[in-house]
Amino acid sequence: MSEDVIKAEGLTKIFNHNLVAVDHVNFSVKQGEIFGFLGPNGAGKTTTINMLITVLKPTEGRASILGYDIAKQNNDVRNAIGVVPQEYTADEDLTGYENILLCADLYGIPREVSKKRADELLALVELTAFKDKKVQTYSGGMRRRLELACGLVNRPKVLFLDEPTLGLDVQTRAATWNYVRMLKKEFGMTLFLTTHYLEEADALCDRIAIIDHGKIVVVGTPDELKESLGGDIITLSIKQDVDITGLVKKIERVKEVKKENGMYVVKSESGEVTAPLIIEALRKEGHVVTKLSLTKPTLNEVYLQYTGKSMRDAADESRESAFAQRAMMRRSHM
């Protein structure tokens, strides 16, 4: 995974002259990796994908896919990529088989080729038994798998997945993850996905770009992002009403101690080793520990560190602005 197949430099999209949806983002995606855009709704994820797949024209900046400029060589870009959009796009009055043939027609693939390819793709996503059923009879998981098959009909080198498991139940989400992993492992495909599910980004992505208010705030592997926080988190409280910050700071492996609302938050290397040392040191000084918990860094804590809010808070915030943003985007297309 060394060659950059996607490169974006200063990529920007402004709607209606004042709504900055994507703000001068820079990133690259390497051959054969799963690259994730992590952020709440309204962060700029879908707008970025829409620019990369040539649906939207950038306001500023540039980007290329497999060396093709998205603005100047958009036909070459479209022929090289596949897209699984956030919304269901399959025609409900057609069968699964007919939907794949329709997508193949849009790419100009001859019918003698597309018929064979449709059978292969339906087998790949385990829908062969339902190929002649109308899509209106499909479950949410089956529809998502059909969308994936349609996105693969032109045998793309790069596949874009916009919120691929949005609205799916836990079991169907896990099955979708397996399909994504299989595309990378068996076909060496490069995948670019957006998500606001922390566990999805953690489980699937080789590298993650956290995006907030249209800006990329940090990029790295899941482990690199967690390690950037500086260690495990030990939270404790004691029975006595005294300040033990200085005492805890002296303990080996402790990096930082903060007192918040009567609780002590300790950042430490190897928390499972440090926690017993803290308990013993406090016991020797006559302090009684009433509560202690140890947590490993999570992507939500990474998001909190770099954006100043948790993903849940960001999601709540994005809902409040979603309607206004959509209305402005609609007006900008008029």
N, C-alpha and C positions, 0 to 999 in steps of 0.2 A: 504494500500500500504506500506507494511513493509518488506516483504521478497525480497531479491535480486535474480532475476531470471537470470540476466546477470552480470558477474563480469569480469573486465579486469584489469590486473596488469602488468605494464611495456610493454604493447603490442606494438610491433615494426615490421615494414616491410621495408627492404632495398632492392632495386632492383639494380642488376648489381654491387653490392658491394659499390656503392657510392651515389645512389639516395635514400635518406631517405624519404619515402612517409608517414609513420606513425612513430612517435618518442616517444616511451615510454609513451603511454597514460594509464591513470588510470581512471576508472569510473565504476559505477554500475547502473543497471536499476531495479527498484522495480516492484513487481507484480502489474499488472493492470494499469501501467502508460504509457503515451505516452512520449517517450524520444526522443529528437531531437538533431541531429548533425547539427549545423549551420556554414556554411562557404562557400567560393567561390569554383568554380571548381578548382581542383588541390590541395585542402587543405588536402586531405587524407580521406575524408568521405567514398567514395566507396571502397577504399582499406581496411578500417576498417571493413565495412560490409562484404567484401569478405573473410576476415580472420574469422569473427564470423560465417559465414555460411559454412565454411570449404572449400571454393573454393581456397583460398590462405593459404599457411603455414606461420605462423609468423616466423620472423627472430629471435626475442627475445621475452621474456615475455610469459604470459599465459592468457587464458580466459576460462570461463565456461558459459554454458547456461543450466539452470535448474539442475545445479550440474554436468553436463557432460563436460568433458574437450574437447575443440574444436580440439585438436591435437591427443589425445589418444582415444577419444570416438566419432569420427566424424559421424558414422552411427546413433548413438543415438541422436546426435545433429540434423542431417538432418531429422529424423523422427518426431522431436518435433517442428520444425520451418516451417514457410512458407516464401516465398520470392517473392516480386514484384520488379523485376529489373528495372533499369532506361530505358533500351532499350525495345522495343516491341519484344516479343519472340514467340508470337502465329503464327502458320502456316497459312498463308493467303489463302492457297488452301483448308483448312478445314473449316467447320462451327464452330461457337462458341461452340456448344454442343460437337462436335468431339474433339475440342481442350481440353476441360475440361476432357473428357474421356482419352485422350492421357496422360495428366498430372497425372491422377489417375493411369494409367497403370505403369507409371514410379515409383510410390510409392508402386506398388504391390497391389493396392486395387482391390478386386474382382469386376467384371463387374456388378453383381446384386446389389452391394452397390454403385458403382460409377455412375450408371445411375440415381438412385434416388437422389444422392448427386448433380449431375450436374444440375438436374431440380431445386433443392433447391437453388443452388448458382446462377443460371441464374435469378431466381425470386428475390433473394437478391439484385442483382446489376441491376435489371430492364432491363434484356435483353431477357426475355422469348419470346417476339414477334419476336426476331431476331435470335433465337437459330439455325435455319436451314439455315441461310444466311452465305455465305462465309465471312471470316474475311476481305478479300480484299474490301468488300463493306462497312465496318464499318468506322465510323468517328473516330477521335483521341480520343474523350471522351469515345466512346463505346469500343475501343480497350483497353483503360486504365481500364475500368470496367471489361473487360474480363480477363485482367492480374490479377486483384484483385481476381476474382473468382477462377482462376487457383491457385493462391497463398494460397487459403483457402481450397483446395480440400482434404487435409490430416487432416483437423481440427487442425491446429497448436495451440500451447499454446503461441507462440511468433511469431509475424509477422514482417518481415523486409521490409521496403518500401524505395527504393533508388530513391530520387527525384521524388516522386509520381505524381507531377503535372507539370513536366517539359514540356514546349511547349504547354500547354493547354491554352485555352482562359479563361477569368475571370469567366464566368458562369460555365464552366465545372470544373474549379479548385474548385469553391465553392461547387459544387455537390460532388466532390471527398472528400473534407473535411468532408462533412456530413456522407459519408460512413465510414471514419476513426473514427469519433466520435461514430458512431453506433456500430462499432466493440468493442470499449472499453465499452460502456454503456451496451449493450445487452449481450455481450459474455464475458466480463471481460478480454478481451485479452490484452496482453502486446505488445506494438508496439514500434518499433525502426525505426525512419525515418531520412533520411538525406534531407537537403534542403538548397538552397541559397536564398530562398525567405524569407525576414524578416517577412512579414505579416503572412506567413504560420506558421512559428515557433511560433510567438506570439499567433496566433489564436488556434493552435492545441496542443502545447506541455505543459505537466505538468512541465517538466524540460528541460533545454537546455544546451548543452555543445558547447561553441564556439571553433572551431578548426581553426588553422591558421598555415600553413607550417608544417602540421603533428603533431602539439602540441595542446593539450587542454589548453586554457588560462584561462577559467573560467567556472563554472557550477552553475546553479541555476534556480529557477522558473523565468518566464518572469518578474514578479513583483520584485523579489529580485534583478535581474540584473539591472533593471531600477533604483530601489531605491539605488543601490550601487553608482550611479553617484552623489548622495547627494542632489538632489532637482530639481526643475523646472528651466528652462533657460529663462531669460528675456534679450532681446537684444534691445538696445536703442541708439539713437543719439540725440545730442542737437545742437541748432543753433550756440551757442557761441564756439569759439575756446579756451576752457579752460579745465583743467583736473578736473573731478568731482569724481574721484575714491574714495578719502577720504570721501567725503560727502555721497556717496551712501553706503559705508561700514558701516556707523554708523546707518543705518536704520534697524529697527527690522526685523528679519527673514532672512536678507541678509547674506549669508555664504561666498561668494567670488565675487570679481569684477575684470575683466580683460578688458584692452583697446586693441582692435585689429582693425587696419585699420580705425581709427576714430570712431569705434562703441564700445559700452560698453556691455560686456557680463556678466550678473549677475546671479549667482547661488543662488537660494532661496528656502526655504520651502514655500509651499502654494503660488505659484506665483500670483494667482488671487487676493490674499490679499495684497501681497507685491507691485505689480505694481502700484496701486493707491497711496500707501505711497511714492513711489519713485517720482511719478509725483508731488505730493503735496510738498515734501521736496525740489525738484528742483525749483518749482514755487516760493516758499518762498524766495529762494536765487536769484531770477531773471533769472533763466535759462529757455529756451524755448525748450521743447521736440519736435523734428521734426519727430521722428519715434520710435515706440515701438512695440515689438512683444513678445508673450509668447508662449513657447512650452513646452509640457510635455516630459520627457525623452523617447526616442525611442530605439529600439534594434539597429538601425544604430549608434546612439550615444554611446550605450554600446560597440558595435564593435569597434568604433573609439577609445574609452577610453582604451580598453584592447589590441588593436592591432596596434594603431597609424595610422590607415587608415580607410576610410569608406568602406562599403561593395561594393559600385560601383567601387572605386579605386582598391579594392582587386580583383574584377571580371575582370577588365581590365588587371591587372597584371597577373592573372592566364591564360588569353587567350594567352598572349605572350609566356608563358612557356609550354602551353598544348601540342603543337606538339612535342617539344623536349622530354617531359616526356613520351608521348605515344610511341615515337620511342625507347626510352631507355627501357621501359617496354617490348616492343615487342622483343627486342634483348635479354632481360634477360630470355625469355621463350624459346628461340631457343635451 
